[in-house]
Every structure is written in structure tokens, then in C-alpha cells.
């Protein structure tokens, strides 16, 4: 899970539905991407950063939680 993205969404009151719509995917697809079942595209990541969290870096928003990193 991208914990920083989730935290920033909560801080700003951005819903999963709103963010998914902004990047042109379904809520289910967004959920799969957050769980790591599939990956965010570069375009999706930049859209999220540029249009919703312009004061945050891509690296910060899309840091993978330590418990999900593989050795």
C-alpha cells in the first residue's frame, strides 16, 4: 500500500471514488493498484501529483509501505 498517498488523501478529504475518476479508472482498479495487484501508470501518478497533491513529490506519494517490500 502507498501509505503516504492514503494519508494525504485523508488529510485533504479526497475519496477513492474522486481520485479514481480523476485518473480515469474504476474504484476497483484503484483498489487493486493500492494493494499492489497492478501498478499505477506514470501518467496516473503524475496526474495525481499535479492535480491533487501539487505540493508533494512523486517519490513521497508512491513510497511502498515497508511491510510490502520484497527482499
N, C-alpha and C positions, 0 to 999 in steps of 0.2 A: 504494500500500500504506500502511496505517496502521502505520508503523514503531514508534511508541510502544506501541500495543496489542500488537504482536508481541513487543517487548522485555519488557513487563510479563508477558505470558503465559509467556515463557521463565523469567523470574525466579521466578514463582510455580509453575512446573511445570504450568500449565494447558494441556491438549491442545486441539487444534482440535475433536476429537470432543466433548469435555466442554463446551466453550464453545458449540458449535453446539446440543447437546442442551439446554443451559440456556436458550437463547433460542428453542428450538422450530423449528430449521431443520436441514437436512441439512449434512453436511460439505462437499459440493459447492457448495451455496448459499452457505455461509460463505466458501469459497474465492473464489467469484465476487464477493462483496461486498468481500473484502480486495483483490482485483485491480482493483476499480472497475467491473466489468461490470454490477453492480447496486448499489443503495445500502442501507445499514442503515436500518431504520426508527427513528424516535425512541424507540419502545418498546424495541426491541432494544438501542439504545445505552444507555438508562437501566438496563435490566436488567443489562447487562454491567458498567456502573459500580457500580450499587447492590449487586449480589450477588457480584461477583467482585473488583472493584477500588474499594471504597468510599473509599479514601484518595486517589484520582486524580480529576481533573476530566474532564468530557466533552470539553472543548476539547483537553486534553493527549492523551487516549486516541485521539481521532479526528482528529488533525492529519495531513494528507496529506503524504507524502514530497515534498520539493521537486522531484524529477525527474519527478513525476507531475502537477504542477500545469500547467494550460494557461495560456498567455499571453492 
